[in-house]
Amino acid sequence: MTDYRAVYDVCAFDELGYWFRYHDSLRKNENEFFRLIDYVDVKHQAENIKAEVVMVIGPKDTVVFSKKQMAAFNRNNSKEAVGFVRVRT
C-alpha cells in the first residue's frame, strides 16, 4: 500500500476509521499514528528493492491514484527497473 493517509481519506480501510472512532476520536494523535504506519508504506521502503520491478496500475483506481503509486516506483533504485504498464479497462 502507498500513502495510507490518502487511502484513509477515501475510506478504503475501515480499520483506520475504527481506530480513530474508538481510540482517538479527537484526533490528538493523528500525525503520530500516520507517522508510525508510514514506516511500512512501500514508498519509504522502495530504496531497498533490489529485484526487477514491473508495476501495473489500473487507470480507474479511485482508492490510490496512479500518481501516488508512481511515487513509490520512482524511489526504486533497482538497475533493472522496467517501468509500468497502464491497464485499459
Secondary structure, 3 states (H helix, E strand, C coil): CCCHHHHHHCCCCHHHHHHHHHHCCCCCCHHHHHHHHHHHCHHHHHHHCCCCCEEEECCCCCCCCHHHHHHHHHCCCCCCCCEEEECCC
